[in-house]
Amino acid sequence: MLAKSAEDFTREPTEEEQRALHSPRSIEVNEVSLERVWNDAEWCAEYRAGDEEVWFRDYGPRIEVVNREDESIAAALQIAAEKFGGIVMISGPAKFRARAVSLAAHLDIGVLEQDFTEAGEHEKGLIGAVEIEP
């Protein structure tokens, strides 16, 4: 799906997308092997590198970044770009947004502009088309 507006990022995942989220998966992102495991309690797919703690959670229309290292943010951006046609929406504290936008530019991932003056800043960092939430 190619995201064309902010509304595209708030839709509910399709049945096919939900099935895909529930299945375990190993992926390579930036030469790091990540494991995706479904978390029933959080109702999301969690990504982690080996036995490390959770890097980020995929809730369907948004990704919440738990580990705020650049490697984790970059991996979440790449998953988001894959899901949403190469364009992401980023929200969160200004420092997080600046880092995520810089990483997205380096990875050649498009970023949908947002006006944060009215909405204020979210406490969490979200990548939307995926939202990335630290």
Beta strands, then each sheet from edge to edge (+ up, - down):
strand 1: 25-29
strand 2: 32-39
strand 3: 44-48
strand 4: 54-58
strand 5: 62-65
strand 6: 87-91
strand 7: 110-112
strand 8: 126-128
sheet 1: 1+ 2- 3+ 4- 5+ 8- 6+ 7+
end
